[in-house]
Amino acid sequence: MTKRNEYAAANIPQYWVVDQNAAQTFAMHRLDGDRYAVRATMPLAWVLNATPAEHNLG
C-alpha cells in the first residue's frame, strides 16, 4: 500500500503487477483521481507478445 500511495502522490499514471502464480497474469492499475483502479488483467504471455501500442489499453 505504501508504494501505491507514493506512486499516486507522484502522479504516476499506471503501474503493473505480475503475479507469479500458476496462471502467470499481470494486472495494470491506472490512476483514477488519487487512487488506482485495476484497468486490465491479462496473461503474462500477452504482454510479452503484444506491441507497445497494445500495452496502453486505453
N, C-alpha and C positions, 0 to 999 in steps of 0.2 A: 504494500500500500504506500510506503514511503516514496519509492521511486515513481509510482503513478502520480502522486501529488506533486512531486518535484517536476516531473515532465509537464504536467498541466500548468504549473506556475511559470514554467519556461516557455509555455505556449507551443510545445512540440505537437504538431498536428496529428501524428499517429505513431503507434508502435506495434510491433508484432511479438507474439509469444509462441514458441514452438514447444509442443507437448511431446515428451519422449515416451509416449505410451505406445501400445501395440499398433494403434491406428496412425501414428505419426502425423498429427494435424498441427496447423498453426491457426492462431486467431489474430485478426487485425483489429486493433482498438483505435477508434477515431475520436478526437477531442470534440466534445459537444458542450459548449459553454465552458464550465470549469471542471467538467468530469469527462471521463472516457466511456464510450459505449462500444460494444462489440459490433463491428461493421460486417465482418465475414469470418467464417470458419471453413477452412479448406484443407484438403490433403497436402502434406508437405511436398509430395511429388509434383503437384500442380505448380507450386511456387518455383520449383527447380526447373520446370519445363516451359513456363509461361514467359512471354516477353515483358520487359519493364513497363510498357504501356498497359498491359493487362493487370499489373500489380496495383495500380491506382485504385481500382474497384469503385470509382465514383465517389 
